[in-house]
Amino acid sequence: MKNFSGNILFLDRSDLNTDEIIPAKYLTAIFKDELKPHLLEDIKLDGFDPQKHIKGKNVIITQANFGCGSSREHAPWALEVNGIHLVIAKSFARIFKQNMFNTGMMAVALPAHVIDDIFTMFKGKNTSLETDLDKNTFQLKTEGQEKRFPFTISEFDRALVAAGGWLEYADAKY
């Protein structure tokens, strides 16, 4: 199972599309590792430099409609090869969200007021997150502050995560 804990990359913007996650010019890549240096290189977000801000991050917390645009598997793959296995947002594009679970990663939607609270309390701070899949909680920690937030995922998505993705799930079941 992939690691769903680690340091957080806060992306304070809605409607981050798959072309911003991984630009279309890299979709001819044969190996996932070829996508690694290009994650979020075309994102439009004031003060964000992918060369400085992605390294060492394992979790993204963002706003609404993450992964909108083209329905390409390359977007989750680019996150995966960069060690980011969990994205938390107010909402996701449906196909992007399922592509995350199909690769054994998690895309978890939390209510808008919870995401707003997280940004208010933790944005701009060196913040880490621990995922407890058994208790369905996220625990965020920074500079003497910590807070737990509950989450839910479907039993099928949980099975995909436990198996490591759709292919591994199918191999074990069929």
Phi, psi and omega in degrees: 000143181287163179275125180249025178232162176144195181281147187260136168257114178271123176241097188273071178201144174269165173062037173286117188263169185295334176290332176278329177292310174215114183303145184302332182296347180259006184286354176273358180300137181270326182247141181304321182301336178294339180279338190310309185286355187253003179302126175060021183290338179255012181294143178251098182209117184309129176080359182269127176235108184301329180294331181261325193266342183276322186304131178082003179260142182236349184223140172248134169241128187216189184265219188269155171062041179291136177084018177290170181103215183294148183268068184253141177286343182299330181296308175297324179300318180296323175294313183302313182290347175263007177080014179259109184247001182220128172237131179242130182208173174291325179197165181226155165295135187304312184291320177301313181302314181291326175298325176299308180294325179298336178261010177082014178254177182236138171236108189245122177271132174242154179303150183306317182294330178289314177299317178300317177298318179299314179297319180296317185280326194238340183300138179085000179245154176287099189242139175243160180228137173244132178257129172247098183293330180290323181262357181055051178226150168250136174241120178259138182224139174199144169025058177082359177250144170209152182208140176255144177227131177282156175216165175226145168222156181291159179297324178293315178297323177298319178295321177297317179298313181298323181283337184102005178133176185297316182298315179294322177299311181297319178300321182284330186264332189241000000 
